[in-house]
């Protein structure tokens, strides 16, 4: 299942970035974030979900499920990125709060490792 694979990949990515932070290898952590965010989340997963949700034969329930999955992945990636770009990630998080899609502040969230 692609959904499960995406979640597993995000969790593994979170562990990798956490290890870099623990070893004070911030440059490697930042590079891992950039690589994963742009090449996995943006280039592949968003495009896959876009194709899946624009298919006329896909029902509303499936569309909602796919968009909820994408929202989850975005939120998890914001948590991972937060130590590196806190002002940017908090600004994006607060936009999610305004839409009722997130709670409180990003700084208060638990990273799902």
C-alpha positions in Angstrom: 0.0 0.0 0.0 1.5 3.3 -1.1 -0.1 5.2 1.9 1.7 2.9 4.4 5.0 3.1 2.5 4.8 6.9 2.6 4.2 7.0 6.3 7.0 4.5 6.9 9.4 6.5 4.7 8.6 9.7 6.6 9.1 8.0 10.0 12.5 6.6 8.8 13.4 10.1 7.5 12.6 11.6 10.9 14.9 9.0 12.6 17.7 9.9 10.2 17.4 13.6 10.8 17.2 13.1 14.5 20.4 11.1 14.4 22.2 13.9 12.5 21.0 16.4 15.1 22.2 14.2 18.0 25.6 14.0 16.3 25.7 17.8 15.7 25.8 17.1 11.9 23.4 19.9 11.1 24.6 20.2 7.5 23.7 16.6 6.8 20.4 16.9 8.6 19.5 20.0 6.5 20.5 18.2 3.3 18.5 15.1 4.2 15.5 17.4 4.8 15.9 19.2 1.5 16.3 16.0 -0.4 13.4 14.2 1.2 11.0 17.2 1.1 11.6 18.2 -2.5 12.2 14.8 -4.1 9.9 12.5 -2.2 7.1 14.7 -0.9 6.9 17.4 -3.6 8.2 15.7 -6.8 6.6 12.3 -6.2 3.9 12.0 -3.6 2.1 15.3 -4.3 2.0 14.4 -8.0 0.7 10.9 -7.3 -2.0 12.2 -5.0 -2.9 14.9 -7.5 -3.3 12.3 -10.3 -5.3 10.0 -8.0 -7.7 12.8 -6.8 -8.2 14.2 -10.3 -9.3 10.9 -11.7 -13.1 11.2 -12.4 -13.7 7.5 -11.4 -12.3 8.0 -7.9 -15.0 8.5 -5.3 -15.2 11.3 -2.8 -14.2 9.1 0.1 -10.9 8.1 -1.6 -10.2 11.7 -2.5 -10.7 12.8 1.1 -8.5 9.9 2.3 -5.7 10.8 -0.1 -5.8 14.5 0.8 -5.8 13.7 4.6 -2.8 11.5 4.0 -1.0 14.3 2.2 -1.9 16.7 5.1 -0.5 14.2 7.6 2.8 13.9 5.6 3.0 17.7 5.3 2.5 18.1 9.1 5.1 15.4 9.9 7.6 17.0 7.5 7.0 20.5 9.1 7.9 18.9 12.5 11.1 17.4 11.1 12.1 20.7 9.5 11.2 22.9 12.5 14.7 22.8 14.3 16.3 24.1 11.1 13.8 26.7 9.9 11.5 27.4 12.9 10.0 30.7 11.7 9.1 29.4 8.3 7.6 26.1 9.6 5.7 27.9 12.4 4.2 30.3 9.8 3.0 27.4 7.7 1.7 25.6 10.8 -0.3 28.7 11.8 -2.0 28.7 8.4 -3.1 25.2 9.1 -4.4 26.2 12.5 -6.4 29.0 10.8 -8.0 26.4 8.5 -8.7 24.1 11.5 -6.3 21.5 10.3 -3.8 21.8 13.1 -3.7 22.8 16.8 -1.7 25.2 18.9 1.9 25.8 17.8 4.3 23.6 16.0 6.8 23.9 18.8 4.3 22.1 21.1 3.9 19.1 18.8 5.5 15.7 19.3 7.7 14.4 16.6 6.4 11.0 15.5 9.6 8.9 15.8 
